[in-house]
Amino acid sequence: MTRKRTFAALAIALLPALLFLAGGLAAAAETVPQPIAYSHKIHVTDYKMNCRFCHSSTNKSQYANLPSVEKCMMCHRTIATDKPEVKKIASYWNEKKPIPWNKVIDLPNHVYFPHKKMVNAGIPCLTCHPGMDRAGTAVQNLEFGMGFCMDCHRKKKVSIDCWTCHY
C-alpha cells in the first residue's frame, strides 16, 4: 500500500517535468526553409492526395523521392496558376531548372531505411511522419532513434536483427 502511494506521489511529481519535456520535443521540430512554401495540408488533407502521388518511388526505392517540377506542373499548369508559390514553380519550369528542395529528414549514414519495405508492407506514411498531412512546411516531428524503430518492429513482429537496418 505504501509502495503504491509512493509510486503515485512520484508520478504526480514527475508529470509536470514530463509534460515540459514533451512540449520541448514538440517545439524542437525544426522547419527547414524551402524554395517553395509547399503545403502538405492543402495537398494531402484538403485535396485528399495520396503521399505517393508526389513521392512516387517510395514503393520501389530506399528513398522517398521529391517530386520533379514536371510532376508539380502536371496539375499546376491549370490549377492555382495565380498563386505566388505556383508562379515560383512555373518559373523553375520555364527555366528548365529543378526545384532545389532542402532535405528535411536525414538519417545517419549507418542506417539503412528502405521506404519500399515499409510502403509495400502497408505501413502508413503517417506512422513515421505524424502530422505531415497537416504541415504547412515539412517538418521532422520525431527523432528516429533505435527505440522508435525497435518498438514498431516488435509490434509488427518483424526482424529486429541489427543488419536489417544497419550496415
N, C-alpha and C positions, 0 to 999 in steps of 0.2 A: 504494500500500500504506500509506504513512504517512498519507495523507489519510483512508483508511478507519479507521485506528486513532484518529486524532484525532476523527473523527465518532463512533466508538463510545465513546470516553472522554467526549466531550461529552454524548452521550445518557445514559450511565450517571450522569454528574454531575448532569444536569438531572432525572433520573427522580424523585428524592425531592421536588423542588420541584413537578413536575407532579402528583405524587400528592397533595401538600399542597393545591395549588390545586383539584384535583378534589374532594377532601374538603371544602374550604371552600365550593365551589359547591354541593355536595350539601347541606351543612349550612345554606346560605343559603336553602334552600327554606323559605319563610315560611308558617306556619299562620295563617290568618285566623280569628279567633273567629266562631263561628256560633251562632245561637239554638237550633239543634237539632244534636246531635252525630250527624250523618248519616254512616253508614259506607258508602263505596263498596265496600269489601271484602265486606261482608255481602251487599250487593245484586248487585254485578257478579261477584265471584269465587265467593262461596259459593252464591248462588242463580242464577247464570248469566243475570242480566237484561241485556238489551242496553242500552247507554248511551242509545239513542234512545227507550227506553220512558219515561224521565223527561224527557230533553231532546228532546222530540218535534218541535220545529220546526227542528232542525238541517238538515234536507234542504229546507227552504222559506225559510229566513231567513238573514240575515247572522249572527244571534246564536244561541248555544245557550241556549235559554230555560231558566229554572229551573222546576221542577215546581210546580204550584199545590197548595194544601192539599187541594183536591178530588182531585187526582191521587194524593197520598200516601194519602188516605183510601180510595181505591178498594181498596187492599189492607189498610190498617191499621184498617178498621172491624172486621175479624175476626182479623187476624194480629198477634201480639205486643202485644195491647192492654194487657197488664200491664207492659210495659217503660216506664221513666220517660220516655225520649225520645219514644215513641209517645204517651204521655199528653200531652206538650207539644204535639204535632201536633194531637191531639184538642181540646186547649183552644183552639188557633187556630181550628180548625174550628167549635167551639161558639160562639166569639166572632165568627165570620164575619170574621176578620182574615187577611190574607196573612202568610206567614212572612217576616220581614224578613231574608232571606239577605244576607250580605255578599259583595260581588264578590271573587273570588279572582284572576282573571286580567284584567288591564286593559292594553289596548294603547294606544299614543299615538293622539291624535285624527287624525293624518295617515295612519294605517294603516287600510286597508280590508281586513278579513279576513272573507270570506264563508264561513261554515261550510257553507252549502248547496253551494258549488262543491266543497269537499273531500269532504263526505259523499257527494254524488252521483257523484263520481269514484271512490268506493270507497276513499278514504284512511281507514284505521282510526283511530279516535279516539286510541288509544294512541300513534300516531305523534307527535302534538304534546303528548299528556298522558301520558307514560310513568309507570307506577307508580300512576296514578289508580285503577286497578282494585283495588289493594291498600291504598289510603289509608284511614285511619280518618277523617280530615277532609281535604277537598280542599286540595291544595297545588299551587303552581306550581313544578314541578321544572326547567323550562327557561326560559332567558331567550330571548324571541322576537326576537332581533336579526336583522338582514338576512342575516347569514351563514347562520344556521339555515334561514331560508326559501329563500334562493337555492340552497343545497346541494340541498334537496328538489326545487325547481323544475328544477334542472339534471338531477338523477337521473331525474325523471319526464318530462323533455323537454317541459315546459310553458313558457309565456311568462315571460320574465324582463324584459319591458318594465316600466319604472318605474310606469306608470299601472295596471298590473294590481293593485298593492297600495297605491299611494299616490295621494292626491288632495288 
